[in-house]
Amino acid sequence: MKFFSVLLVASGLVACATIDAVPRTDARGNPGYRLVCSEFNTSLQECEAKARALCGGPFNIDPQLSYRETYPDSGDGFYMPARQHLVVSCLP
């Protein structure tokens, strides 16, 4: 039973540390991505590096659609790390 509890917690931490990227097209028809980066184990620079790798070079961040999502401290001992939402358009 203890093994399964440790496995569940470990898999939850790994899931929090991922960078999710969904392809999209901007208003001008340029390819881009919507990235969600957990700040548990990923910095904003790492999230931008992932966008650069996906675009194969330079990109623009849409400031109107990008934001940082934070969670209040509930006081129950559980911490929910902030998540950065970046919407990028790849440059030709």
PDB file of N, CA, C and O in Angstrom:
ATOM      1  N   MET A   1       0.823  -1.183   0.000  1.00  0.00           N
ATOM      2  CA  MET A   1       0.000   0.000   0.000  1.00  0.00           C
ATOM      3  C   MET A   1       0.871   1.251   0.000  1.00  0.00           C
ATOM      4  O   MET A   1       0.592   2.206  -0.726  1.00  0.00           O
ATOM      5  N   LYS A   2       1.924   1.248   0.811  1.00  0.00           N
ATOM      6  CA  LYS A   2       2.818   2.399   0.888  1.00  0.00           C
ATOM      7  C   LYS A   2       3.482   2.643  -0.465  1.00  0.00           C
ATOM      8  O   LYS A   2       3.649   3.791  -0.876  1.00  0.00           O
ATOM      9  N   PHE A   3       3.858   1.579  -1.153  1.00  0.00           N
ATOM     10  CA  PHE A   3       4.487   1.694  -2.468  1.00  0.00           C
ATOM     11  C   PHE A   3       3.572   2.418  -3.448  1.00  0.00           C
ATOM     12  O   PHE A   3       4.022   3.284  -4.198  1.00  0.00           O
ATOM     13  N   PHE A   4       2.291   2.065  -3.443  1.00  0.00           N
ATOM     14  CA  PHE A   4       1.337   2.687  -4.360  1.00  0.00           C
ATOM     15  C   PHE A   4       1.126   4.159  -4.034  1.00  0.00           C
ATOM     16  O   PHE A   4       0.936   4.972  -4.938  1.00  0.00           O
ATOM     17  N   SER A   5       1.158   4.510  -2.756  1.00  0.00           N
ATOM     18  CA  SER A   5       1.029   5.919  -2.362  1.00  0.00           C
ATOM     19  C   SER A   5       2.212   6.729  -2.866  1.00  0.00           C
ATOM     20  O   SER A   5       2.042   7.832  -3.385  1.00  0.00           O
ATOM     21  N   VAL A   6       3.415   6.175  -2.713  1.00  0.00           N
ATOM     22  CA  VAL A   6       4.622   6.858  -3.192  1.00  0.00           C
ATOM     23  C   VAL A   6       4.591   6.966  -4.714  1.00  0.00           C
ATOM     24  O   VAL A   6       4.961   8.003  -5.266  1.00  0.00           O
ATOM     25  N   LEU A   7       4.165   5.930  -5.386  1.00  0.00           N
ATOM     26  CA  LEU A   7       4.075   5.942  -6.844  1.00  0.00           C
ATOM     27  C   LEU A   7       3.063   6.979  -7.324  1.00  0.00           C
ATOM     28  O   LEU A   7       3.307   7.669  -8.314  1.00  0.00           O
ATOM     29  N   LEU A   8       1.952   7.092  -6.645  1.00  0.00           N
ATOM     30  CA  LEU A   8       0.922   8.071  -7.006  1.00  0.00           C
ATOM     31  C   LEU A   8       1.435   9.499  -6.843  1.00  0.00           C
ATOM     32  O   LEU A   8       1.212  10.336  -7.718  1.00  0.00           O
ATOM     33  N   VAL A   9       2.106   9.782  -5.755  1.00  0.00           N
ATOM     34  CA  VAL A   9       2.659  11.114  -5.518  1.00  0.00           C
ATOM     35  C   VAL A   9       3.735  11.426  -6.554  1.00  0.00           C
ATOM     36  O   VAL A   9       3.757  12.529  -7.101  1.00  0.00           O
ATOM     37  N   ALA A  10       4.618  10.486  -6.830  1.00  0.00           N
ATOM     38  CA  ALA A  10       5.688  10.700  -7.807  1.00  0.00           C
ATOM     39  C   ALA A  10       5.131  10.952  -9.201  1.00  0.00           C
ATOM     40  O   ALA A  10       5.625  11.827  -9.912  1.00  0.00           O
ATOM     41  N   SER A  11       4.119  10.208  -9.599  1.00  0.00           N
ATOM     42  CA  SER A  11       3.548  10.412 -10.928  1.00  0.00           C
ATOM     43  C   SER A  11       2.822  11.750 -10.996  1.00  0.00           C
ATOM     44  O   SER A  11       2.800  12.381 -12.053  1.00  0.00           O
ATOM     45  N   GLY A  12       2.238  12.189  -9.910  1.00  0.00           N
ATOM     46  CA  GLY A  12       1.591  13.495  -9.870  1.00  0.00           C
ATOM     47  C   GLY A  12       2.595  14.620 -10.000  1.00  0.00           C
ATOM     48  O   GLY A  12       2.317  15.618 -10.665  1.00  0.00           O
ATOM     49  N   LEU A  13       3.752  14.482  -9.380  1.00  0.00           N
ATOM     50  CA  LEU A  13       4.787  15.512  -9.492  1.00  0.00           C
ATOM     51  C   LEU A  13       5.345  15.578 -10.896  1.00  0.00           C
ATOM     52  O   LEU A  13       5.620  16.668 -11.396  1.00  0.00           O
ATOM     53  N   VAL A  14       5.519  14.455 -11.536  1.00  0.00           N
ATOM     54  CA  VAL A  14       6.012  14.441 -12.908  1.00  0.00           C
ATOM     55  C   VAL A  14       4.995  15.094 -13.828  1.00  0.00           C
ATOM     56  O   VAL A  14       5.368  15.835 -14.737  1.00  0.00           O
ATOM     57  N   ALA A  15       3.733  14.833 -13.607  1.00  0.00           N
ATOM     58  CA  ALA A  15       2.689  15.429 -14.441  1.00  0.00           C
ATOM     59  C   ALA A  15       2.654  16.938 -14.290  1.00  0.00           C
ATOM     60  O   ALA A  15       2.327  17.645 -15.244  1.00  0.00           O
ATOM     61  N   CYS A  16       2.985  17.447 -13.108  1.00  0.00           N
ATOM     62  CA  CYS A  16       2.983  18.891 -12.880  1.00  0.00           C
ATOM     63  C   CYS A  16       4.160  19.576 -13.557  1.00  0.00           C
ATOM     64  O   CYS A  16       4.118  20.788 -13.766  1.00  0.00           O
ATOM     65  N   ALA A  17       5.197  18.846 -13.903  1.00  0.00           N
ATOM     66  CA  ALA A  17       6.422  19.441 -14.407  1.00  0.00           C
ATOM     67  C   ALA A  17       6.514  19.422 -15.926  1.00  0.00           C
ATOM     68  O   ALA A  17       7.590  19.675 -16.468  1.00  0.00           O
ATOM     69  N   THR A  18       5.456  19.140 -16.611  1.00  0.00           N
ATOM     70  CA  THR A  18       5.522  19.027 -18.055  1.00  0.00           C
ATOM     71  C   THR A  18       5.198  20.358 -18.730  1.00  0.00           C
ATOM     72  O   THR A  18       4.653  21.279 -18.120  1.00  0.00           O
ATOM     73  N   ILE A  19       5.555  20.420 -20.013  1.00  0.00           N
ATOM     74  CA  ILE A  19       5.181  21.544 -20.862  1.00  0.00           C
ATOM     75  C   ILE A  19       4.238  20.983 -21.913  1.00  0.00           C
ATOM     76  O   ILE A  19       4.635  20.170 -22.748  1.00  0.00           O
ATOM     77  N   ASP A  20       3.000  21.418 -21.866  1.00  0.00           N
ATOM     78  CA  ASP A  20       2.010  20.978 -22.842  1.00  0.00           C
ATOM     79  C   ASP A  20       1.953  21.998 -23.968  1.00  0.00           C
ATOM     80  O   ASP A  20       1.893  23.201 -23.716  1.00  0.00           O
ATOM     81  N   ALA A  21       1.971  21.524 -25.206  1.00  0.00           N
ATOM     82  CA  ALA A  21       1.915  22.409 -26.373  1.00  0.00           C
ATOM     83  C   ALA A  21       0.823  21.923 -27.322  1.00  0.00           C
ATOM     84  O   ALA A  21       0.767  20.748 -27.683  1.00  0.00           O
ATOM     85  N   VAL A  22      -0.032  22.845 -27.712  1.00  0.00           N
ATOM     86  CA  VAL A  22      -1.107  22.546 -28.649  1.00  0.00           C
ATOM     87  C   VAL A  22      -0.923  23.436 -29.877  1.00  0.00           C
ATOM     88  O   VAL A  22      -0.848  24.657 -29.741  1.00  0.00           O
ATOM     89  N   PRO A  23      -0.851  22.845 -31.079  1.00  0.00           N
ATOM     90  CA  PRO A  23      -0.686  23.659 -32.293  1.00  0.00           C
ATOM     91  C   PRO A  23      -1.901  24.564 -32.521  1.00  0.00           C
ATOM     92  O   PRO A  23      -3.028  24.212 -32.172  1.00  0.00           O
ATOM     93  N   ARG A  24      -1.653  25.726 -33.108  1.00  0.00           N
ATOM     94  CA  ARG A  24      -2.713  26.669 -33.428  1.00  0.00           C
ATOM     95  C   ARG A  24      -2.284  27.510 -34.622  1.00  0.00           C
ATOM     96  O   ARG A  24      -1.123  27.466 -35.030  1.00  0.00           O
ATOM     97  N   THR A  25      -3.199  28.260 -35.174  1.00  0.00           N
ATOM     98  CA  THR A  25      -2.906  29.193 -36.263  1.00  0.00           C
ATOM     99  C   THR A  25      -3.377  30.567 -35.820  1.00  0.00           C
ATOM    100  O   THR A  25      -4.491  30.705 -35.314  1.00  0.00           O
ATOM    101  N   ASP A  26      -2.534  31.599 -36.005  1.00  0.00           N
ATOM    102  CA  ASP A  26      -2.932  32.941 -35.587  1.00  0.00           C
ATOM    103  C   ASP A  26      -3.837  33.592 -36.634  1.00  0.00           C
ATOM    104  O   ASP A  26      -4.163  32.972 -37.647  1.00  0.00           O
ATOM    105  N   ALA A  27      -4.237  34.829 -36.392  1.00  0.00           N
ATOM    106  CA  ALA A  27      -5.172  35.532 -37.277  1.00  0.00           C
ATOM    107  C   ALA A  27      -4.612  35.759 -38.677  1.00  0.00           C
ATOM    108  O   ALA A  27      -5.370  35.894 -39.637  1.00  0.00           O
ATOM    109  N   ARG A  28      -3.293  35.802 -38.795  1.00  0.00           N
ATOM    110  CA  ARG A  28      -2.650  36.003 -40.105  1.00  0.00           C
ATOM    111  C   ARG A  28      -2.358  34.697 -40.822  1.00  0.00           C
ATOM    112  O   ARG A  28      -1.813  34.704 -41.926  1.00  0.00           O
ATOM    113  N   GLY A  29      -2.709  33.589 -40.217  1.00  0.00           N
ATOM    114  CA  GLY A  29      -2.471  32.291 -40.832  1.00  0.00           C
ATOM    115  C   GLY A  29      -1.124  31.683 -40.505  1.00  0.00           C
ATOM    116  O   GLY A  29      -0.768  30.640 -41.054  1.00  0.00           O
ATOM    117  N   ASN A  30      -0.361  32.321 -39.613  1.00  0.00           N
ATOM    118  CA  ASN A  30       0.940  31.787 -39.217  1.00  0.00           C
ATOM    119  C   ASN A  30       0.761  30.652 -38.215  1.00  0.00           C
ATOM    120  O   ASN A  30      -0.118  30.713 -37.355  1.00  0.00           O
ATOM    121  N   PRO A  31       1.585  29.625 -38.323  1.00  0.00           N
ATOM    122  CA  PRO A  31       1.506  28.543 -37.334  1.00  0.00           C
ATOM    123  C   PRO A  31       2.001  29.036 -35.981  1.00  0.00           C
ATOM    124  O   PRO A  31       2.797  29.972 -35.900  1.00  0.00           O
ATOM    125  N   GLY A  32       1.532  28.409 -34.948  1.00  0.00           N
ATOM    126  CA  GLY A  32       1.960  28.773 -33.604  1.00  0.00           C
ATOM    127  C   GLY A  32       1.559  27.699 -32.622  1.00  0.00           C
ATOM    128  O   GLY A  32       1.158  26.601 -33.008  1.00  0.00           O
ATOM    129  N   TYR A  33       1.673  28.028 -31.341  1.00  0.00           N
ATOM    130  CA  TYR A  33       1.392  27.061 -30.284  1.00  0.00           C
ATOM    131  C   TYR A  33       0.815  27.758 -29.064  1.00  0.00           C
ATOM    132  O   TYR A  33       1.097  28.925 -28.794  1.00  0.00           O
ATOM    133  N   ARG A  34       0.013  27.019 -28.346  1.00  0.00           N
ATOM    134  CA  ARG A  34      -0.454  27.426 -27.020  1.00  0.00           C
ATOM    135  C   ARG A  34       0.266  26.500 -26.046  1.00  0.00           C
ATOM    136  O   ARG A  34       0.020  25.294 -26.027  1.00  0.00           O
ATOM    137  N   LEU A  35       1.157  27.074 -25.236  1.00  0.00           N
ATOM    138  CA  LEU A  35       1.945  26.288 -24.294  1.00  0.00           C
ATOM    139  C   LEU A  35       1.469  26.541 -22.875  1.00  0.00           C
ATOM    140  O   LEU A  35       1.152  27.673 -22.508  1.00  0.00           O
ATOM    141  N   VAL A  36       1.420  25.487 -22.084  1.00  0.00           N
ATOM    142  CA  VAL A  36       1.116  25.580 -20.663  1.00  0.00           C
ATOM    143  C   VAL A  36       2.305  24.972 -19.938  1.00  0.00           C
ATOM    144  O   VAL A  36       2.603  23.787 -20.089  1.00  0.00           O
ATOM    145  N   CYS A  37       2.978  25.800 -19.147  1.00  0.00           N
ATOM    146  CA  CYS A  37       4.202  25.382 -18.463  1.00  0.00           C
ATOM    147  C   CYS A  37       4.015  25.509 -16.956  1.00  0.00           C
ATOM    148  O   CYS A  37       3.752  26.600 -16.452  1.00  0.00           O
ATOM    149  N   SER A  38       4.148  24.409 -16.244  1.00  0.00           N
ATOM    150  CA  SER A  38       4.059  24.430 -14.791  1.00  0.00           C
ATOM    151  C   SER A  38       5.344  25.005 -14.228  1.00  0.00           C
ATOM    152  O   SER A  38       6.434  24.634 -14.663  1.00  0.00           O
ATOM    153  N   GLU A  39       5.229  25.902 -13.270  1.00  0.00           N
ATOM    154  CA  GLU A  39       6.414  26.476 -12.639  1.00  0.00           C
ATOM    155  C   GLU A  39       6.962  25.596 -11.526  1.00  0.00           C
ATOM    156  O   GLU A  39       7.877  25.997 -10.806  1.00  0.00           O
ATOM    157  N   PHE A  40       6.407  24.399 -11.384  1.00  0.00           N
ATOM    158  CA  PHE A  40       6.915  23.463 -10.381  1.00  0.00           C
ATOM    159  C   PHE A  40       8.365  23.105 -10.687  1.00  0.00           C
ATOM    160  O   PHE A  40       9.209  23.071  -9.792  1.00  0.00           O
ATOM    161  N   ASN A  41       8.645  22.839 -11.961  1.00  0.00           N
ATOM    162  CA  ASN A  41       9.973  22.391 -12.350  1.00  0.00           C
ATOM    163  C   ASN A  41      10.416  23.039 -13.657  1.00  0.00           C
ATOM    164  O   ASN A  41      11.408  22.610 -14.247  1.00  0.00           O
ATOM    165  N   THR A  42       9.699  24.068 -14.125  1.00  0.00           N
ATOM    166  CA  THR A  42       9.988  24.683 -15.414  1.00  0.00           C
ATOM    167  C   THR A  42       9.980  26.192 -15.276  1.00  0.00           C
ATOM    168  O   THR A  42       9.023  26.763 -14.752  1.00  0.00           O
ATOM    169  N   SER A  43      11.031  26.841 -15.738  1.00  0.00           N
ATOM    170  CA  SER A  43      11.084  28.302 -15.690  1.00  0.00           C
ATOM    171  C   SER A  43      10.455  28.877 -16.963  1.00  0.00           C
ATOM    172  O   SER A  43      10.206  28.155 -17.929  1.00  0.00           O
ATOM    173  N   LEU A  44      10.205  30.174 -16.946  1.00  0.00           N
ATOM    174  CA  LEU A  44       9.670  30.845 -18.121  1.00  0.00           C
ATOM    175  C   LEU A  44      10.662  30.728 -19.280  1.00  0.00           C
ATOM    176  O   LEU A  44      10.248  30.597 -20.432  1.00  0.00           O
ATOM    177  N   GLN A  45      11.946  30.775 -18.995  1.00  0.00           N
ATOM    178  CA  GLN A  45      12.964  30.637 -20.037  1.00  0.00           C
ATOM    179  C   GLN A  45      12.920  29.264 -20.684  1.00  0.00           C
ATOM    180  O   GLN A  45      13.114  29.142 -21.893  1.00  0.00           O
ATOM    181  N   GLU A  46      12.666  28.226 -19.892  1.00  0.00           N
ATOM    182  CA  GLU A  46      12.543  26.880 -20.451  1.00  0.00           C
ATOM    183  C   GLU A  46      11.287  26.760 -21.307  1.00  0.00           C
ATOM    184  O   GLU A  46      11.289  26.063 -22.322  1.00  0.00           O
ATOM    185  N   CYS A  47      10.228  27.428 -20.904  1.00  0.00           N
ATOM    186  CA  CYS A  47       8.997  27.423 -21.679  1.00  0.00           C
ATOM    187  C   CYS A  47       9.228  28.133 -23.020  1.00  0.00           C
ATOM    188  O   CYS A  47       8.772  27.661 -24.061  1.00  0.00           O
ATOM    189  N   GLU A  48       9.932  29.261 -22.989  1.00  0.00           N
ATOM    190  CA  GLU A  48      10.249  29.981 -24.225  1.00  0.00           C
ATOM    191  C   GLU A  48      11.197  29.169 -25.108  1.00  0.00           C
ATOM    192  O   GLU A  48      11.083  29.209 -26.333  1.00  0.00           O
ATOM    193  N   ALA A  49      12.124  28.440 -24.504  1.00  0.00           N
ATOM    194  CA  ALA A  49      13.025  27.580 -25.282  1.00  0.00           C
ATOM    195  C   ALA A  49      12.239  26.475 -25.981  1.00  0.00           C
ATOM    196  O   ALA A  49      12.560  26.109 -27.111  1.00  0.00           O
ATOM    197  N   LYS A  50      11.219  25.944 -25.323  1.00  0.00           N
ATOM    198  CA  LYS A  50      10.362  24.928 -25.941  1.00  0.00           C
ATOM    199  C   LYS A  50       9.609  25.529 -27.130  1.00  0.00           C
ATOM    200  O   LYS A  50       9.476  24.883 -28.170  1.00  0.00           O
ATOM    201  N   ALA A  51       9.117  26.762 -26.979  1.00  0.00           N
ATOM    202  CA  ALA A  51       8.430  27.441 -28.087  1.00  0.00           C
ATOM    203  C   ALA A  51       9.391  27.652 -29.258  1.00  0.00           C
ATOM    204  O   ALA A  51       9.014  27.463 -30.415  1.00  0.00           O
ATOM    205  N   ARG A  52      10.622  28.041 -28.960  1.00  0.00           N
ATOM    206  CA  ARG A  52      11.636  28.244 -30.007  1.00  0.00           C
ATOM    207  C   ARG A  52      11.928  26.932 -30.736  1.00  0.00           C
ATOM    208  O   ARG A  52      12.071  26.912 -31.958  1.00  0.00           O
ATOM    209  N   ALA A  53      12.012  25.852 -29.986  1.00  0.00           N
ATOM    210  CA  ALA A  53      12.278  24.540 -30.589  1.00  0.00           C
ATOM    211  C   ALA A  53      11.098  24.089 -31.453  1.00  0.00           C
ATOM    212  O   ALA A  53      11.299  23.561 -32.547  1.00  0.00           O
ATOM    213  N   LEU A  54       9.881  24.292 -30.974  1.00  0.00           N
ATOM    214  CA  LEU A  54       8.706  23.901 -31.749  1.00  0.00           C
ATOM    215  C   LEU A  54       8.572  24.725 -33.028  1.00  0.00           C
ATOM    216  O   LEU A  54       8.192  24.203 -34.076  1.00  0.00           O
ATOM    217  N   CYS A  55       8.887  26.015 -32.931  1.00  0.00           N
ATOM    218  CA  CYS A  55       8.788  26.899 -34.104  1.00  0.00           C
ATOM    219  C   CYS A  55       9.981  26.726 -35.041  1.00  0.00           C
ATOM    220  O   CYS A  55       9.916  27.115 -36.207  1.00  0.00           O
ATOM    221  N   GLY A  56      11.044  26.158 -34.548  1.00  0.00           N
ATOM    222  CA  GLY A  56      12.243  26.023 -35.366  1.00  0.00           C
ATOM    223  C   GLY A  56      12.978  27.345 -35.532  1.00  0.00           C
ATOM    224  O   GLY A  56      13.717  27.537 -36.497  1.00  0.00           O
ATOM    225  N   GLY A  57      12.773  28.243 -34.597  1.00  0.00           N
ATOM    226  CA  GLY A  57      13.416  29.549 -34.665  1.00  0.00           C
ATOM    227  C   GLY A  57      12.644  30.589 -33.890  1.00  0.00           C
ATOM    228  O   GLY A  57      12.013  30.275 -32.880  1.00  0.00           O
ATOM    229  N   PRO A  58      12.687  31.846 -34.359  1.00  0.00           N
ATOM    230  CA  PRO A  58      12.064  32.932 -33.605  1.00  0.00           C
ATOM    231  C   PRO A  58      10.535  32.860 -33.588  1.00  0.00           C
ATOM    232  O   PRO A  58       9.913  32.234 -34.447  1.00  0.00           O
ATOM    233  N   PHE A  59       9.957  33.513 -32.595  1.00  0.00           N
ATOM    234  CA  PHE A  59       8.503  33.527 -32.429  1.00  0.00           C
ATOM    235  C   PHE A  59       8.101  34.813 -31.724  1.00  0.00           C
ATOM    236  O   PHE A  59       8.937  35.487 -31.122  1.00  0.00           O
ATOM    237  N   ASN A  60       6.833  35.146 -31.800  1.00  0.00           N
ATOM    238  CA  ASN A  60       6.261  36.271 -31.064  1.00  0.00           C
ATOM    239  C   ASN A  60       5.301  35.728 -30.022  1.00  0.00           C
ATOM    240  O   ASN A  60       4.554  34.785 -30.281  1.00  0.00           O
ATOM    241  N   ILE A  61       5.328  36.336 -28.829  1.00  0.00           N
ATOM    242  CA  ILE A  61       4.375  36.000 -27.772  1.00  0.00           C
ATOM    243  C   ILE A  61       3.207  36.967 -27.870  1.00  0.00           C
ATOM    244  O   ILE A  61       3.410  38.179 -27.928  1.00  0.00           O
ATOM    245  N   ASP A  62       2.000  36.451 -27.890  1.00  0.00           N
ATOM    246  CA  ASP A  62       0.808  37.290 -27.920  1.00  0.00           C
ATOM    247  C   ASP A  62       0.506  37.725 -26.482  1.00  0.00           C
ATOM    248  O   ASP A  62       0.067  36.914 -25.666  1.00  0.00           O
ATOM    249  N   PRO A  63       0.742  39.014 -26.171  1.00  0.00           N
ATOM    250  CA  PRO A  63       0.552  39.465 -24.783  1.00  0.00           C
ATOM    251  C   PRO A  63      -0.912  39.501 -24.348  1.00  0.00           C
ATOM    252  O   PRO A  63      -1.193  39.480 -23.149  1.00  0.00           O
ATOM    253  N   GLN A  64      -1.840  39.554 -25.285  1.00  0.00           N
ATOM    254  CA  GLN A  64      -3.247  39.601 -24.917  1.00  0.00           C
ATOM    255  C   GLN A  64      -3.795  38.222 -24.543  1.00  0.00           C
ATOM    256  O   GLN A  64      -4.749  38.124 -23.770  1.00  0.00           O
ATOM    257  N   LEU A  65      -3.202  37.164 -25.081  1.00  0.00           N
ATOM    258  CA  LEU A  65      -3.682  35.813 -24.802  1.00  0.00           C
ATOM    259  C   LEU A  65      -2.809  35.058 -23.805  1.00  0.00           C
ATOM    260  O   LEU A  65      -3.220  34.014 -23.297  1.00  0.00           O
ATOM    261  N   SER A  66      -1.614  35.567 -23.516  1.00  0.00           N
ATOM    262  CA  SER A  66      -0.692  34.898 -22.593  1.00  0.00           C
ATOM    263  C   SER A  66      -0.902  35.437 -21.177  1.00  0.00           C
ATOM    264  O   SER A  66      -1.167  36.624 -20.987  1.00  0.00           O
ATOM    265  N   TYR A  67      -0.782  34.553 -20.191  1.00  0.00           N
ATOM    266  CA  TYR A  67      -0.965  34.975 -18.804  1.00  0.00           C
ATOM    267  C   TYR A  67      -0.343  33.957 -17.857  1.00  0.00           C
ATOM    268  O   TYR A  67       0.004  32.845 -18.254  1.00  0.00           O
ATOM    269  N   ARG A  68      -0.209  34.361 -16.597  1.00  0.00           N
ATOM    270  CA  ARG A  68       0.304  33.496 -15.543  1.00  0.00           C
ATOM    271  C   ARG A  68      -0.854  33.164 -14.616  1.00  0.00           C
ATOM    272  O   ARG A  68      -1.527  34.059 -14.105  1.00  0.00           O
ATOM    273  N   GLU A  69      -1.082  31.882 -14.404  1.00  0.00           N
ATOM    274  CA  GLU A  69      -2.179  31.402 -13.562  1.00  0.00           C
ATOM    275  C   GLU A  69      -1.618  31.029 -12.195  1.00  0.00           C
ATOM    276  O   GLU A  69      -0.741  30.172 -12.088  1.00  0.00           O
ATOM    277  N   THR A  70      -2.125  31.670 -11.162  1.00  0.00           N
ATOM    278  CA  THR A  70      -1.666  31.363  -9.800  1.00  0.00           C
ATOM    279  C   THR A  70      -2.825  30.835  -8.982  1.00  0.00           C
ATOM    280  O   THR A  70      -3.991  31.063  -9.303  1.00  0.00           O
ATOM    281  N   TYR A  71      -2.488  30.130  -7.927  1.00  0.00           N
ATOM    282  CA  TYR A  71      -3.476  29.523  -7.051  1.00  0.00           C
ATOM    283  C   TYR A  71      -3.252  30.030  -5.631  1.00  0.00           C
ATOM    284  O   TYR A  71      -2.108  30.104  -5.183  1.00  0.00           O
ATOM    285  N   PRO A  72      -4.309  30.377  -4.917  1.00  0.00           N
ATOM    286  CA  PRO A  72      -4.136  30.850  -3.536  1.00  0.00           C
ATOM    287  C   PRO A  72      -3.738  29.697  -2.612  1.00  0.00           C
ATOM    288  O   PRO A  72      -4.023  28.532  -2.889  1.00  0.00           O
ATOM    289  N   ASP A  73      -3.081  30.044  -1.525  1.00  0.00           N
ATOM    290  CA  ASP A  73      -2.724  29.053  -0.515  1.00  0.00           C
ATOM    291  C   ASP A  73      -3.994  28.669   0.236  1.00  0.00           C
ATOM    292  O   ASP A  73      -4.640  29.509   0.862  1.00  0.00           O
ATOM    293  N   SER A  74      -4.335  27.401   0.164  1.00  0.00           N
ATOM    294  CA  SER A  74      -5.572  26.947   0.801  1.00  0.00           C
ATOM    295  C   SER A  74      -5.395  26.675   2.293  1.00  0.00           C
ATOM    296  O   SER A  74      -6.377  26.496   3.013  1.00  0.00           O
ATOM    297  N   GLY A  75      -4.147  26.643   2.758  1.00  0.00           N
ATOM    298  CA  GLY A  75      -3.892  26.411   4.168  1.00  0.00           C
ATOM    299  C   GLY A  75      -3.954  24.958   4.588  1.00  0.00           C
ATOM    300  O   GLY A  75      -3.853  24.656   5.777  1.00  0.00           O
ATOM    301  N   ASP A  76      -4.118  24.047   3.632  1.00  0.00           N
ATOM    302  CA  ASP A  76      -4.227  22.629   3.984  1.00  0.00           C
ATOM    303  C   ASP A  76      -2.909  21.874   3.805  1.00  0.00           C
ATOM    304  O   ASP A  76      -2.879  20.651   3.947  1.00  0.00           O
ATOM    305  N   GLY A  77      -1.825  22.580   3.498  1.00  0.00           N
ATOM    306  CA  GLY A  77      -0.528  21.944   3.357  1.00  0.00           C
ATOM    307  C   GLY A  77      -0.192  21.525   1.943  1.00  0.00           C
ATOM    308  O   GLY A  77       0.931  21.097   1.677  1.00  0.00           O
ATOM    309  N   PHE A  78      -1.137  21.636   1.036  1.00  0.00           N
ATOM    310  CA  PHE A  78      -0.869  21.292  -0.358  1.00  0.00           C
ATOM    311  C   PHE A  78      -0.545  22.558  -1.131  1.00  0.00           C
ATOM    312  O   PHE A  78      -1.222  23.577  -0.990  1.00  0.00           O
ATOM    313  N   TYR A  79       0.494  22.484  -1.947  1.00  0.00           N
ATOM    314  CA  TYR A  79       0.925  23.635  -2.739  1.00  0.00           C
ATOM    315  C   TYR A  79       0.663  23.348  -4.209  1.00  0.00           C
ATOM    316  O   TYR A  79       1.064  22.302  -4.719  1.00  0.00           O
ATOM    317  N   MET A  80       0.009  24.246  -4.875  1.00  0.00           N
ATOM    318  CA  MET A  80      -0.252  24.124  -6.314  1.00  0.00           C
ATOM    319  C   MET A  80       0.622  25.157  -7.015  1.00  0.00           C
ATOM    320  O   MET A  80       0.401  26.356  -6.850  1.00  0.00           O
ATOM    321  N   PRO A  81       1.616  24.717  -7.799  1.00  0.00           N
ATOM    322  CA  PRO A  81       2.508  25.676  -8.458  1.00  0.00           C
ATOM    323  C   PRO A  81       1.772  26.472  -9.535  1.00  0.00           C
ATOM    324  O   PRO A  81       0.801  26.004 -10.128  1.00  0.00           O
ATOM    325  N   ALA A  82       2.260  27.675  -9.763  1.00  0.00           N
ATOM    326  CA  ALA A  82       1.690  28.528 -10.809  1.00  0.00           C
ATOM    327  C   ALA A  82       1.953  27.904 -12.176  1.00  0.00           C
ATOM    328  O   ALA A  82       2.866  27.097 -12.346  1.00  0.00           O
ATOM    329  N   ARG A  83       1.124  28.302 -13.149  1.00  0.00           N
ATOM    330  CA  ARG A  83       1.311  27.837 -14.518  1.00  0.00           C
ATOM    331  C   ARG A  83       1.368  29.037 -15.439  1.00  0.00           C
ATOM    332  O   ARG A  83       0.590  29.982 -15.308  1.00  0.00           O
ATOM    333  N   GLN A  84       2.301  28.984 -16.370  1.00  0.00           N
ATOM    334  CA  GLN A  84       2.464  30.035 -17.366  1.00  0.00           C
ATOM    335  C   GLN A  84       1.769  29.583 -18.646  1.00  0.00           C
ATOM    336  O   GLN A  84       2.030  28.488 -19.144  1.00  0.00           O
ATOM    337  N   HIS A  85       0.895  30.414 -19.171  1.00  0.00           N
ATOM    338  CA  HIS A  85       0.198  30.138 -20.429  1.00  0.00           C
ATOM    339  C   HIS A  85       0.777  31.076 -21.484  1.00  0.00           C
ATOM    340  O   HIS A  85       0.591  32.291 -21.408  1.00  0.00           O
ATOM    341  N   LEU A  86       1.476  30.515 -22.463  1.00  0.00           N
ATOM    342  CA  LEU A  86       2.055  31.304 -23.540  1.00  0.00           C
ATOM    343  C   LEU A  86       1.364  30.962 -24.850  1.00  0.00           C
ATOM    344  O   LEU A  86       1.204  29.789 -25.190  1.00  0.00           O
ATOM    345  N   VAL A  87       0.959  31.982 -25.577  1.00  0.00           N
ATOM    346  CA  VAL A  87       0.419  31.805 -26.905  1.00  0.00           C
ATOM    347  C   VAL A  87       1.420  32.457 -27.849  1.00  0.00           C
ATOM    348  O   VAL A  87       1.646  33.666 -27.796  1.00  0.00           O
ATOM    349  N   VAL A  88       2.019  31.638 -28.715  1.00  0.00           N
ATOM    350  CA  VAL A  88       3.088  32.134 -29.589  1.00  0.00           C
ATOM    351  C   VAL A  88       2.741  31.921 -31.049  1.00  0.00           C
ATOM    352  O   VAL A  88       2.028  30.987 -31.418  1.00  0.00           O
ATOM    353  N   SER A  89       3.268  32.818 -31.864  1.00  0.00           N
ATOM    354  CA  SER A  89       3.166  32.698 -33.325  1.00  0.00           C
ATOM    355  C   SER A  89       4.582  32.541 -33.857  1.00  0.00           C
ATOM    356  O   SER A  89       5.462  33.336 -33.525  1.00  0.00           O
ATOM    357  N   CYS A  90       4.806  31.542 -34.666  1.00  0.00           N
ATOM    358  CA  CYS A  90       6.120  31.304 -35.246  1.00  0.00           C
ATOM    359  C   CYS A  90       6.375  32.336 -36.360  1.00  0.00           C
ATOM    360  O   CYS A  90       5.481  32.658 -37.143  1.00  0.00           O
ATOM    361  N   LEU A  91       7.593  32.835 -36.409  1.00  0.00           N
ATOM    362  CA  LEU A  91       7.977  33.779 -37.447  1.00  0.00           C
ATOM    363  C   LEU A  91       8.614  33.038 -38.606  1.00  0.00           C
ATOM    364  O   LEU A  91       9.314  32.045 -38.411  1.00  0.00           O
ATOM    365  N   PRO A  92       8.367  33.529 -39.823  1.00  0.00           N
ATOM    366  CA  PRO A  92       8.960  32.847 -40.998  1.00  0.00           C
ATOM    367  C   PRO A  92      10.477  32.981 -41.042  1.00  0.00           C
ATOM    368  O   PRO A  92      11.116  32.467 -41.961  1.00  0.00           O
TER     369      PRO A  92
END
